Amino acid sequence: MISEVRMLHTDHVGLGTRRRGAKTKVKKARLSRACHQILVYLRETKGLHSANDIYVALRGELLEEAPGLTTVYRSLETLVKSEFIQEVNLGESERTFEFVEEGEHHHHLVCTACRESVHLDNCFVEQLESKIHVVHGFEVRSHILELFGLCPKCLALSELSLK
């Protein structure tokens, strides 16, 4: 991973804007070494990670070359604004992040008991956005959808405890 991070650090990275109904415009961004380290880590590991999870993982892998915790937080903000990663609200005080491919966004089902999350492959909100535009003339530019409830395992456990 370290060699890939070094290679990425020297390259310009293309990122797209995500506007519906318009062609994707590609612009160039030059990211810091810390941003690249985090981006590579999130891309390779998949799933949701807190800033502290990322910090600990990079410290274990990169030793002296790993960014400090404050730098991890700042880099995550940069990567979210640049749309390389997505922030996901799991209803906790600590924010989580995940890598997203250009032009994509993800929604999740979040279990309130065990905190597991399930990635939804389809975006059901886009159909609603079209209807909102027709009915109200409102153009939705972005949305966030996280659904909270009980996963099948926790639901079964809660039903057993009620018996």
C-alpha positions as CSV (number, residue, x, y, z in Angstrom):
1,M,0.0,0.0,0.0
2,I,2.8,2.4,0.8
3,S,4.2,2.3,-2.8
4,E,0.7,3.0,-4.2
5,V,0.3,5.9,-1.8
6,R,3.6,7.4,-2.9
7,M,2.6,6.9,-6.6
8,L,-0.8,8.5,-6.1
9,H,0.8,11.5,-4.2
10,T,2.6,12.6,-7.3
11,D,-0.4,12.4,-9.6
12,H,-3.2,14.8,-10.2
13,V,-6.6,13.2,-9.6
14,G,-9.7,13.8,-11.7
15,L,-12.9,14.2,-9.8
16,G,-16.4,14.7,-11.2
17,T,-19.2,17.0,-10.2
18,R,-22.5,15.2,-9.6
19,R,-25.2,17.3,-11.0
20,R,-28.3,15.5,-12.3
21,G,-29.4,16.2,-15.8
22,A,-26.1,17.7,-16.8
23,K,-23.0,16.1,-18.2
24,T,-20.4,15.3,-15.6
25,K,-17.6,17.9,-15.7
26,V,-14.2,16.6,-14.7
27,K,-11.8,18.9,-12.9
28,K,-8.4,18.2,-11.6
29,A,-7.4,18.2,-7.9
30,R,-4.0,17.8,-6.3
31,L,-4.4,16.1,-3.0
32,S,-2.0,16.0,0.0
33,R,-0.2,12.8,0.9
34,A,-2.5,12.3,3.8
35,C,-5.6,12.6,1.6
36,H,-4.1,10.0,-0.7
37,Q,-3.3,7.7,2.1
38,I,-6.8,7.9,3.4
39,L,-8.4,7.6,0.0
40,V,-6.4,4.4,-0.8
41,Y,-7.2,3.0,2.6
42,L,-11.0,3.6,2.2
43,R,-10.9,2.3,-1.4
44,E,-9.1,-0.9,-0.4
45,T,-11.0,-1.7,2.8
46,K,-14.5,-0.8,1.7
47,G,-17.2,-0.3,4.3
48,L,-17.7,2.5,6.8
49,H,-14.8,3.8,9.0
50,S,-14.5,6.5,11.6
51,A,-11.7,9.0,11.6
52,N,-10.2,7.2,14.6
53,D,-10.4,3.8,12.8
54,I,-8.6,5.3,9.8
55,Y,-5.9,6.9,12.1
56,V,-5.2,3.6,13.9
57,A,-5.1,1.6,10.7
58,L,-2.7,4.0,9.0
59,R,-0.5,4.2,12.1
60,G,-0.2,0.4,12.1
61,E,0.6,0.3,8.4
62,L,2.6,3.3,7.6
63,L,4.3,4.1,11.0
64,E,6.2,7.4,10.7
65,E,4.6,8.3,7.4
66,A,1.1,8.1,8.8
67,P,-0.8,11.4,9.3
68,G,-1.8,12.5,12.8
69,L,-5.4,12.4,14.0
70,T,-6.0,16.1,13.4
71,T,-4.7,15.7,9.8
72,V,-6.9,12.7,9.3
73,Y,-10.0,14.9,10.3
74,R,-8.9,17.7,8.0
75,S,-8.2,15.3,5.1
76,L,-11.6,13.6,5.5
77,E,-13.3,17.1,5.2
78,T,-11.3,17.8,2.0
79,L,-12.2,14.4,0.6
80,V,-15.9,14.8,1.4
81,K,-16.0,18.3,-0.2
82,S,-14.2,16.9,-3.3
83,E,-16.7,14.0,-3.5
84,F,-14.1,11.3,-3.3
85,I,-15.7,9.9,-0.2
86,Q,-19.1,10.1,1.5
87,E,-19.9,10.9,5.1
88,V,-22.5,8.5,6.5
89,N,-24.6,9.4,9.6
90,L,-25.2,6.3,11.7
91,G,-26.9,8.2,14.4
92,E,-23.9,8.2,16.6
93,S,-21.7,11.1,17.7
94,E,-18.8,9.9,15.7
95,R,-19.0,10.3,11.9
96,T,-18.2,7.5,9.5
97,F,-16.9,7.7,5.9
98,E,-16.7,5.4,2.9
99,F,-15.2,5.5,-0.6
100,V,-17.6,6.2,-3.5
101,E,-16.9,5.8,-7.2
102,E,-17.2,8.9,-9.3
103,G,-20.9,9.7,-10.0
104,E,-22.2,7.4,-7.2
105,H,-23.7,7.9,-3.8
106,H,-24.8,5.3,-1.3
107,H,-27.7,4.9,1.1
108,H,-27.8,2.6,4.1
109,L,-30.0,0.6,6.4
110,V,-28.7,1.0,10.0
111,C,-29.5,-1.4,12.8
112,T,-30.2,0.7,16.0
113,A,-29.3,-2.3,18.2
114,C,-26.0,-3.7,16.8
115,R,-25.0,-0.7,14.7
116,E,-24.5,-2.9,11.6
117,S,-25.2,-1.1,8.3
118,V,-26.3,-2.5,4.9
119,H,-25.5,-0.7,1.7
120,L,-28.4,-0.2,-0.6
121,D,-27.5,-0.7,-4.2
122,N,-30.4,1.4,-5.7
123,C,-31.4,4.9,-5.1
124,F,-35.1,5.1,-4.6
125,V,-35.1,8.9,-3.9
126,E,-34.3,9.9,-7.5
127,Q,-37.9,8.9,-8.6
128,L,-39.3,11.1,-5.8
129,E,-37.0,14.0,-6.8
130,S,-38.6,13.9,-10.3
131,K,-42.1,14.0,-8.9
132,I,-41.1,16.9,-6.5
133,H,-39.8,18.8,-9.5
134,V,-43.0,18.3,-11.4
135,V,-45.3,19.1,-8.5
136,H,-43.4,21.9,-6.8
137,G,-41.0,23.1,-9.4
138,F,-38.2,22.5,-6.9
139,E,-34.9,21.2,-8.2
140,V,-33.2,18.8,-5.8
141,R,-29.4,19.1,-6.0
142,S,-28.5,16.4,-3.5
143,H,-30.0,14.1,-0.8
144,I,-29.0,11.9,2.1
145,L,-31.0,8.8,3.1
146,E,-30.2,6.5,6.0
147,L,-33.0,4.3,7.3
148,F,-32.8,3.2,11.0
149,G,-34.4,0.0,12.4
150,L,-33.6,-3.5,13.4
151,C,-31.6,-6.0,11.3
152,P,-33.1,-9.5,10.9
153,K,-30.8,-10.9,13.7
154,C,-31.7,-8.2,16.2
155,L,-35.3,-8.4,15.3
156,A,-35.4,-12.1,16.0
157,L,-33.6,-11.5,19.3
158,S,-36.1,-8.8,20.3
159,E,-39.0,-11.1,19.4
160,L,-37.6,-13.9,21.5
161,S,-37.2,-11.6,24.5
162,L,-40.9,-10.6,24.2
163,K,-42.0,-14.2,24.5
